[in-house]
Amino acid sequence: MKLIVGADHAGYALKVIVVEALRGWGYEVEDVGTHSEEPVDFPDITRAVCDPVRQGNADRGMLVCGTGIGASMAANKFPGIRAALAHDIYSAHQCVEHDDANVLCLGAQIVGDRVALDLIRTYLAAELRPEEQFQRRIAKMAQLEKSAADEFNVSRQNPDARSE
């Protein structure tokens, strides 16, 4: 499994631990930064993680920022990305099993190193459940994404057009 990992400055120290652990567990890991505690905007790192995942060049991604909230919000702006914020074990597997999450977001100021590694192990071990209701819901999320993009494109072409 190929993984892509990134963090802003608030998540840098935890990201270093995560990347080392993932490599030790035998995963192929691409670290897209940041590579220091110098301030960096999480949306920039988010793109670097999400683009390879949505283009099929990485199986899953992980983002670390202060709380995980900003990274999660930014990641979910990308078509094809289903980012989940997880600070507990249940959410770490449920987000994949029920919602096919392909990016895990963590808050370095919320979880400690050991908890973060447990969350990641759980996330990576989880698989999407085959039951129809989960497939149906994922398809509905994709349709929401498409219809929102279509509405956005219409409004850009015709600023006077309004969605009903």
DRENROFI-551040 format. One record per atom (N, C-alpha, C, O): z, x, y; residue in three letters. Coordinates in steps of 0.02 Angstrom, whole numbers. Each point is the difference from the previous one (the first is absolute). Layout:
BEGIN
        z        x        y     r
        Z        X        Y   ala
...
***
This chain:
BEGIN
        z        x        y     r
        0       43      -59   met
        0      -43       59   met
        0       45       62   met
       41       45        6   met
      -88      -59       39   lys
       -3       38       62   lys
       38      -39       55   lys
      -12      -59       10   lys
       56       95       23   leu
       42      -30       52   leu
      -13       35       67   leu
      -14       59        2   leu
       20      -97       51   ile
       -6       28       67   ile
       64      -18       38   ile
       21      -58        0   ile
        9      107       32   val
       65       -9       31   val
       -2       25       72   val
      -30       52       14   val
       61      -90       30   gly
        3       20       70   gly
       64      -25       32   gly
       32      -46      -24   gly
      -15       77       80   ala
       61      -19       37   ala
       -8       19       73   ala
      -38       44       18   ala
       76      -80       23   asp
        6       22       69   asp
       58       50        4   asp
       28       18      -52   asp
      -11        3      112   his
       53       50        7   his
       67      -25      -26   his
       39       40      -25   his
      -25     -104       31   ala
       64      -27      -24   ala
        4        1      -77   ala
       55        2      -28   ala
     -112       -3       -4   gly
       -2        0      -73   gly
      -17       67      -30   gly
       -4        7      -61   gly
       -7       43      103   tyr
      -24       65      -24   tyr
       45       30      -54   tyr
      -25       19      -53   tyr
       90      -14       64   ala
       44       33      -48   ala
       -1      -35      -68   ala
       -2       32      -52   ala
        3      -99       53   leu
       -3      -37      -63   leu
      -68        9      -33   leu
       -4        5      -61   leu
      -49       -4      100   lys
      -67        8      -28   lys
       -6       66      -38   lys
      -30        3      -53   lys
       59       50       80   val
       -1       65      -34   val
       32       -5      -69   val
      -27       26      -49   val
       83      -60       45   ile
       35      -10      -64   ile
      -42      -42      -47   ile
       -5       15      -60   ile
      -25      -68       86   val
      -42      -45      -39   val
      -60       37      -29   val
      -14       -6      -60   val
      -21       43      101   val
      -60       36      -24   val
       18       50      -54   val
      -34        4      -51   val
       88       32       60   glu
       22       49      -50   glu
       17      -36      -66   glu
      -19       24      -53   glu
       55      -79       58   ala
       18      -38      -61   ala
      -61      -27      -35   ala
       -6        7      -61   ala
      -40      -36       98   leu
      -60      -28      -31   leu
      -40       53      -36   leu
      -24      -11      -56   leu
       16       68       86   arg
      -36       55      -32   arg
       38       23      -63   arg
      -31       15      -51   arg
       96      -12       56   gly
       41       18      -58   gly
       -6      -49      -57   gly
        6       18      -59   gly
      -17      -82       75   trp
       -9      -52      -50   trp
      -71       -1      -28   trp
      -15      -40      -44   trp
      -29       84       70   gly
      -68        6      -27   gly
      -53      -40       36   gly
      -56       -5      -25   gly
       71      -24       81   tyr
      -50      -38       38   tyr
      -43       46       42   tyr
       22       52       23   tyr
      -84      -73      -14   glu
      -44       33       48   glu
       17      -29       68   glu
       -6      -61       10   glu
       26      103       37   val
       25      -24       64   val
      -38       33       57   val
       -8       61        2   val
      -14     -102       45   glu
      -27       26       63   glu
       49      -17       55   glu
       17      -58       11   glu
        6      109       23   asp
       48       -7       56   asp
      -40        3       65   asp
      -27       52       18   asp
       23     -109       16   val
      -40       -3       61   val
       41       10       64   val
      -24      -13       55   val
       85       35      -63   gly
       41       16       58   gly
       49      -56       17   gly
        4      -50      -35   gly
       29       61       84   thr
        5       56       45   thr
       32       59      -36   thr
       31       -8      -52   thr
      -41       66       81   his
       24       61      -32   his
       55       34       41   his
       13       59       -8   his
       19      -98       51   ser
       56       27       40   ser
       38      -60       28   ser
      -19      -58      -10   ser
       73       73       44   glu
       39      -53       32   glu
      -21      -12       72   glu
       34      -36       37   glu
      -91       65      -17   glu
      -27      -14       66   glu
      -22      -74        2   glu
      -27      -25      -49   glu
       39       -8      105   pro
      -18      -72        4   pro
      -74      -13      -15   pro
      -44       35       24   pro
       33      -86      -64   val
      -67      -24      -17   val
        5      -75       -6   val
       51      -27      -22   val
     -104       -8       41   asp
       -1      -73       -2   asp
      -16      -23      -71   asp
      -50       21      -29   asp
       92      -65        2   phe
      -10      -22      -69   phe
      -67      -34      -12   phe
      -26        5      -56   phe
       -5      -39      105   pro
      -66      -29      -15   pro
      -53       53      -19   pro
      -45      -14      -39   pro
       51       74       67   asp
      -49       52      -16   asp
        7       22      -73   asp
      -49        9      -35   asp
      111        0       13   ile
       12       19      -69   ile
      -18      -58      -47   ile
      -24       11      -56   ile
       36      -71       78   thr
      -15      -59      -40   thr
      -74       -3      -18   thr
      -17      -13      -57   thr
      -26       26      105   arg
      -72        0      -15   arg
      -16       54      -52   arg
      -40      -12      -45   arg
       70       70       51   ala
      -14       55      -46   ala
       21      -18      -72   ala
      -30       26      -47   ala
       80      -68       39   val
       20      -23      -66   val
      -43      -58      -24   val
      -22       -1      -57   val
       11      -47      100   cys
      -33      -62      -21   cys
      -74        7      -13   cys
      -26      -31      -47   cys
       -9       70       86   asp
      -72        6      -11   asp
      -17       23      -71   asp
      -42      -32      -32   asp
       71       86        6   pro
      -16       20      -69   pro
       18      -52      -52   pro
      -35       -7      -50   pro
       90      -30       61   val
       19      -51      -49   val
      -51      -56        0   val
      -23      -20      -53   val
        5       -5      111   arg
      -47      -57        2   arg
      -71       20      -18   arg
      -40      -42      -19   arg
       24      106       25   gln
      -67       25      -19   gln
       -3       21      -73   gln
      -53       20      -24   gln
      109      -25      -12   gly
        1       16      -71   gly
        8       74      -15   gly
       -9       21      -57   gly
       26       19      107   asn
       10       72      -10   asn
       71       18      -18   asn
       15       59      -14   asn
       30     -107       15   ala
       69        9      -22   ala
       21      -66      -32   ala
      -21      -54       20   ala
       63       59      -71   asp
       22      -60      -36   asp
       53      -39       40   asp
       -3      -62        3   asp
       50       98       25   arg
       52      -32       40   arg
       21       47       56   arg
      -12       61       -3   arg
       43      -90       54   gly
       24       39       56   gly
       73      -12       13   gly
       30      -49      -24   gly
       -1       95       62   met
       70       -6       21   met
        6       23       72   met
      -29       51       19   met
       66      -89       19   leu
       13       16       70   leu
       75        1       13   leu
       37      -42      -25   leu
      -15       91       64   val
       70        5       18   val
        5        6       76   val
      -30       44       30   val
       68      -90       -1   cys
       17        6       71   cys
       74      -13        7   cys
       35        0      -51   cys
      -10      -11      110   gly
       72       -9        8   gly
       28      -58      -39   gly
       47        8      -38   gly
      -77      -67       46   thr
       23      -59      -36   thr
      -49      -24      -53   thr
       19      -39      -43   thr
      -81       61       46   gly
      -52      -24      -45   gly
      -35      -61       29   gly
      -53      -19      -24   gly
       82      -11       74   ile
      -28      -62       28   ile
      -65       13       37   ile
      -50      -34      -13   ile
       50       81       59   gly
      -61       15       39   gly
      -57       21      -45   gly
      -57      -23        9   gly
       71       66      -57   ala
      -52       23      -46   ala
      -27      -59      -40   ala
      -61       -5      -11   ala
      104      -39      -11   ser
      -22      -59      -38   ser
      -44      -46       43   ser
      -52      -23      -23   ser
       74       11       84   met
      -40      -42       45   met
      -68       31       13   met
      -51      -35       -1   met
       49       99       15   ala
      -63       34       13   ala
      -45        0      -61   ala
      -60      -12        5   ala
       88       27      -63   ala
      -40        3      -61   ala
      -32      -67      -16   ala
      -57       -2      -24   ala
       92      -52       36   asn
      -27      -65      -17   asn
      -54      -24       48   asn
      -27      -54       -8   asn
       10       95       58   lys
      -57      -15       44   lys
      -66       20      -33   lys
      -53      -21       22   lys
       56       62      -74   phe
      -60       25      -32   phe
      -24      -46      -56   phe
       40      -18      -44   phe
     -103       -3       46   pro
      -26      -42      -54   pro
        9       34      -67   pro
      -12       60       -8   pro
       35      -98      -41   gly
        8       26      -67   gly
       67       33      -13   gly
       15       18      -57   gly
       25      -10      108   ile
       66       30       -9   ile
       52      -56       -6   ile
        1      -47       40   ile
       40       54      -90   arg
       57      -44      -10   arg
       62       44        0   arg
       23       23      -53   arg
        4      -11      112   ala
       57       44        8   ala
       65      -39       -6   ala
        6      -56       25   ala
       42       86      -59   ala
       65      -33       -9   ala
       56       47       23   ala
        0       60      -16   ala
       46      -87       52   leu
       60       36       19   leu
       52      -13      -54   leu
       16      -57      -15   leu
       11      110      -14   ala
       50       -8      -53   ala
       59       46       11   ala
       -7       60        8   ala
       65      -91       -6   his
       62       38        6   his
       46      -15      -59   his
       58       22       -1   his
      -84      -60      -48   asp
       39      -16      -60   asp
      -46        1      -60   asp
      -61       -9        6   asp
       90       18      -65   ile
      -38        7      -62   ile
      -41      -63      -15   ile
      -58        6      -20   ile
       87      -64       29   tyr
      -36      -62      -15   tyr
      -64       -4       40   tyr
      -53      -15      -28   tyr
       56       27       92   ser
      -60       -3       43   ser
      -50       53      -20   ser
      -61      -12        5   ser
       84       69      -27   ala
      -45       55      -17   ala
      -44      -16      -60   ala
      -57       24       -4   ala
       82      -63      -43   his
      -44      -19      -56   his
      -33      -68       11   his
      -58      -10      -19   his
       93      -36       51   gln
      -28      -66       12   gln
      -62        3       44   gln
      -47      -39      -10   gln
       47       84       58   cys
      -58        4       46   cys
      -64       17      -37   cys
      -55      -19       22   cys
       60       56      -77   val
      -59       15      -40   val
      -12      -55      -51   val
      -56      -24       -7   val
      107        4      -29   glu
       -7      -48      -54   glu
      -27      -67       24   glu
      -41      -31      -35   glu
       62        8       92   his
      -21      -66       25   his
      -53        4       55   his
      -41      -46        7   his
       41      100       32   asp
      -43        2       60   asp
      -50       58        1   asp
      -37        7       48   asp
       37       33     -100   asp
      -48       56       -7   asp
        3       48       60   asp
      -52       22       25   asp
      112       -7       -2   ala
        8       46       56   ala
      -31       67      -18   ala
       10       27      -54   ala
      -48        0      101   asn
      -31       66      -11   asn
       26       53       48   asn
      -21       58       -5   asn
       65      -76       50   val
       33       48       44   val
       74      -19        3   val
       18      -58       14   val
       25      106      -27   leu
       72       -9        4   leu
       25       31       65   leu
      -16       58       14   leu
       55      -95       24   cys
       28       25       62   cys
       76        6       -7   cys
       33      -44      -26   cys
       -7      101       49   leu
       71       14       -5   leu
       27       19       68   leu
      -35       28       42   leu
       99      -43      -31   gly
       34       18       61   gly
       47       58      -13   gly
       51       -7      -34   gly
      -67       65       62   ala
       42       60      -11   ala
       69       -8       30   ala
       47       32      -24   ala
      -40      -73       74   gln
       66      -11       31   gln
       38      -57      -35   gln
       56      -15       20   gln
      -87      -15      -70   ile
       30      -56      -35   ile
       23       20      -71   ile
       54      -18      -21   ile
      -97       54      -14   val
       16       20      -69   val
       10       76       -4   val
      -32       38       36   val
       75      -18      -80   gly
       10       72      -12   gly
      -52       27      -48   gly
      -40      -38      -27   gly
       42      103       17   asp
      -49       33      -42   asp
       -1      -28      -71   asp
      -54      -16      -26   asp
      111       10       -5   arg
        3      -24      -69   arg
      -25      -71       -7   arg
      -37      -16      -46   arg
       57      -27       91   val
      -24      -69       -2   val
      -75       -2       10   val
      -35      -36      -35   val
       10       75       82   ala
      -72        2       13   ala
      -38       20      -63   ala
      -51      -30      -17   ala
       75       81      -18   leu
      -34       22      -61   leu
        3      -53      -54   leu
      -48       -9      -38   leu
      104      -26       32   asp
        5      -55      -48   asp
      -49      -56       18   asp
      -31      -29      -44   asp
       25       14      108   leu
      -47      -52       22   leu
      -71       20      -18   leu
      -39      -41      -24   leu
       22      104       36   ile
      -67       24      -14   ile
      -15       -2      -74   ile
      -54      -22      -21   ile
      100       46      -20   arg
       -9       -3      -73   arg
      -13      -72      -23   arg
      -45      -13      -40   arg
       84      -33       67   thr
       -7      -70      -18   thr
      -67      -28       22   thr
      -34      -34      -38   thr
       14       49       99   tyr
      -64      -22       28   tyr
      -59       26      -43   tyr
      -46      -37      -16   tyr
       49      100       -1   leu
      -55       31      -37   leu
       -4      -24      -73   leu
      -54       -1      -29   leu
      111      -19        1   ala
        0      -25      -69   ala
      -21      -73       -4   ala
      -19      -23      -54   ala
       21      -12      109   ala
      -15      -72       -1   ala
      -76      -11       -6   ala
      -40       39       24   ala
       24      -94      -56   glu
      -70      -21       -8   glu
       -7      -73       19   glu
       47      -40       -9   glu
     -104       22       35   leu
      -14      -69       17   leu
        4      -43      -62   leu
      -30       16      -52   leu
       66      -71       57   arg
        5      -46      -57   arg
      -65      -40       -6   arg
      -31      -16       50   arg
       11        1     -111   pro
      -65      -32      -11   pro
       -1      -76       10   pro
      -54      -29        0   pro
      111       -2        9   glu
        1      -73        5   glu
      -44      -25       58   glu
       -6       32       52   glu
      -24      -90      -64   glu
      -48      -28       47   glu
       28       -9       70   glu
      -36       11       49   glu
       98      -32      -43   gln
       27      -14       67   gln
        1       63       44   gln
       -8       -5       60   gln
       18       63      -90   phe
        1       61       40   phe
      -70       19       22   phe
      -11       22       56   phe
      -37      -29     -102   gln
      -70       13       16   gln
      -24      -47       56   gln
      -34       21       46   gln
       53      -84      -53   arg
      -20      -51       49   arg
       28       16       70   arg
      -36       -4       50   arg
       99       24      -48   arg
       31       15       65   arg
      -30       62       32   arg
       -8        2       61   arg
       -8       47     -101   ile
      -32       60       27   ile
      -69      -17       28   ile
      -20       24       53   ile
      -16      -66      -89   ala
      -66      -23       24   ala
        7      -39       66   ala
      -41        7       44   ala
       94      -47      -39   lys
       11      -37       62   lys
       17       47       58   lys
      -21      -12       57   lys
       58       65      -71   met
       14       49       53   met
      -65       33       23   met
      -11       11       59   met
      -33        5     -107   ala
      -64       31       18   ala
      -41      -49       42   ala
      -34       21       47   ala
       36      -85      -64   gln
      -36      -50       39   gln
       28       -6       70   gln
      -38       -7       48   gln
      104        9      -41   leu
       31       -1       67   leu
      -24       59       41   leu
      -17       -7       59   leu
       15       65      -91   glu
      -22       60       34   glu
      -73       -7       24   glu
      -16       17       57   glu
      -26      -44     -101   lys
      -71       -9       18   lys
       -8      -52       55   lys
      -38       12       47   lys
       72      -68      -51   ser
       -8      -52       51   ser
       27       24       67   ser
      -29      -16       52   ser
       83       54      -52   ala
       26       27       63   ala
      -50       49       31   ala
      -10        1       60   ala
      -21       40     -102   ala
      -50       48       25   ala
      -61      -38       27   ala
      -27       19       52   ala
        6      -72      -87   asp
      -56      -40       23   asp
       16      -31       68   asp
      -42        0       45   asp
      102      -28      -38   glu
       20      -30       64   glu
        1       52       56   glu
      -22      -13       56   glu
       46       72      -72   phe
        2       54       49   phe
      -71       19       22   phe
      -13        9       59   phe
      -32       -3     -107   asn
      -69       18       16   asn
      -33      -53       42   asn
      -38       16       46   asn
       50      -80      -60   val
      -29      -54       40   val
       28        3       71   val
      -38       -7       48   val
      103       18      -41   ser
       29        2       67   ser
      -25       61       40   ser
       -4       -4       61   ser
      -12       58      -95   arg
      -27       58       35   arg
      -71      -13       24   arg
      -20       21       54   arg
      -18      -58      -95   gln
      -69      -15       18   gln
       -3      -55       54   gln
      -46        0       41   gln
       94      -45      -43   asn
        1      -55       48   asn
       73      -10       23   asn
       37      -37      -31   asn
      -18       71       84   pro
       70       -5       24   pro
       23      -70       15   pro
       60      -13        2   pro
     -107      -34       10   asp
       19      -68       15   asp
       13      -42      -63   asp
       28      -55        4   asp
      -48       82      -63   ala
       10      -37      -62   ala
       74        1      -18   ala
       35       51        8   ala
      -11     -107      -31   arg
       71       -6      -19   arg
        5      -21      -73   arg
      -38      -41      -25   arg
       85       71       -8   ser
       15      -18      -70   ser
       40      -65        0   ser
       43      -10       42   ser
      -58      -34      -89   glu
       37      -63       -4   glu
       49        2      -56   glu
       36      -49      -11   glu
***
